[in-house]
């Protein structure tokens, strides 16, 4: 996973990468509730949001669950 994290940082820590990440955050519900009366719609929205959260997690320095071998 270390290689993926390094690659993501290289791409997303540029001004262009930051613009893309900001667009994904706005477009896929990072700043808005994902709740809908339709549970399938809620799941769909949360799935989109989780991709943005994953990309953001690659930019953090703390160890991730995937970094541990146990």
C-alpha beads as a LAMMPS data file, in Angstrom:
LAMMPS data file: protein, C-alpha beads

70 atoms
69 bonds

1 atom types
1 bond types

-500.0 500.0 xlo xhi
-500.0 500.0 ylo yhi
-500.0 500.0 zlo zhi

Masses

1 110.0

Atoms # bond

1 1 1 0.000 0.000 0.000
2 1 1 2.987 2.283 0.512
3 1 1 3.515 2.612 -3.252
4 1 1 -0.113 3.581 -3.786
5 1 1 0.077 6.188 -1.021
6 1 1 3.245 7.673 -2.533
7 1 1 1.646 7.776 -5.980
8 1 1 -1.515 9.424 -4.644
9 1 1 0.528 12.049 -2.823
10 1 1 2.542 12.798 -5.931
11 1 1 -0.638 13.319 -7.947
12 1 1 -2.932 14.954 -5.414
13 1 1 -0.402 17.294 -3.783
14 1 1 -0.148 19.363 -6.951
15 1 1 -2.387 22.366 -7.564
16 1 1 -4.169 20.391 -10.296
17 1 1 -4.610 17.399 -7.992
18 1 1 -6.019 19.612 -5.264
19 1 1 -8.533 21.063 -7.740
20 1 1 -9.610 17.542 -8.722
21 1 1 -9.923 16.476 -5.080
22 1 1 -11.950 19.596 -4.224
23 1 1 -14.263 18.886 -7.160
24 1 1 -14.727 15.281 -6.030
25 1 1 -15.496 16.470 -2.500
26 1 1 -18.146 18.897 -3.760
27 1 1 -19.586 16.540 -6.368
28 1 1 -19.829 13.386 -4.254
29 1 1 -21.323 14.510 -0.990
30 1 1 -18.285 15.106 1.175
31 1 1 -19.800 18.295 2.611
32 1 1 -23.449 17.265 2.552
33 1 1 -25.468 14.558 4.289
34 1 1 -25.792 11.314 2.344
35 1 1 -29.140 10.426 3.923
36 1 1 -32.123 9.786 1.688
37 1 1 -35.534 8.306 2.494
38 1 1 -34.603 5.629 -0.046
39 1 1 -32.035 3.339 1.626
40 1 1 -30.563 2.364 -1.752
41 1 1 -29.968 6.014 -2.601
42 1 1 -28.324 6.551 0.805
43 1 1 -26.031 3.562 0.198
44 1 1 -25.160 4.824 -3.281
45 1 1 -24.315 8.307 -1.998
46 1 1 -22.267 6.925 0.884
47 1 1 -20.366 4.726 -1.562
48 1 1 -19.423 7.786 -3.610
49 1 1 -18.379 9.632 -0.463
50 1 1 -16.263 6.706 0.729
51 1 1 -14.105 6.916 -2.407
52 1 1 -13.283 10.549 -1.611
53 1 1 -12.551 9.610 2.005
54 1 1 -10.213 6.858 0.818
55 1 1 -8.295 9.250 -1.447
56 1 1 -7.980 11.704 1.417
57 1 1 -6.743 8.941 3.726
58 1 1 -3.889 8.263 1.313
59 1 1 -2.661 11.807 1.910
60 1 1 -2.426 11.399 5.693
61 1 1 0.791 10.376 7.437
62 1 1 -0.688 8.088 10.086
63 1 1 -0.540 4.335 9.506
64 1 1 -3.600 2.796 7.923
65 1 1 -5.184 -0.547 8.658
66 1 1 -3.756 -1.876 5.364
67 1 1 -0.211 -1.085 6.590
68 1 1 -0.300 -3.744 9.302
69 1 1 0.436 -7.371 8.520
70 1 1 -1.650 -8.814 11.352

Bonds

1 1 1 2
2 1 2 3
3 1 3 4
4 1 4 5
5 1 5 6
6 1 6 7
7 1 7 8
8 1 8 9
9 1 9 10
10 1 10 11
11 1 11 12
12 1 12 13
13 1 13 14
14 1 14 15
15 1 15 16
16 1 16 17
17 1 17 18
18 1 18 19
19 1 19 20
20 1 20 21
21 1 21 22
22 1 22 23
23 1 23 24
24 1 24 25
25 1 25 26
26 1 26 27
27 1 27 28
28 1 28 29
29 1 29 30
30 1 30 31
31 1 31 32
32 1 32 33
33 1 33 34
34 1 34 35
35 1 35 36
36 1 36 37
37 1 37 38
38 1 38 39
39 1 39 40
40 1 40 41
41 1 41 42
42 1 42 43
43 1 43 44
44 1 44 45
45 1 45 46
46 1 46 47
47 1 47 48
48 1 48 49
49 1 49 50
50 1 50 51
51 1 51 52
52 1 52 53
53 1 53 54
54 1 54 55
55 1 55 56
56 1 56 57
57 1 57 58
58 1 58 59
59 1 59 60
60 1 60 61
61 1 61 62
62 1 62 63
63 1 63 64
64 1 64 65
65 1 65 66
66 1 66 67
67 1 67 68
68 1 68 69
69 1 69 70
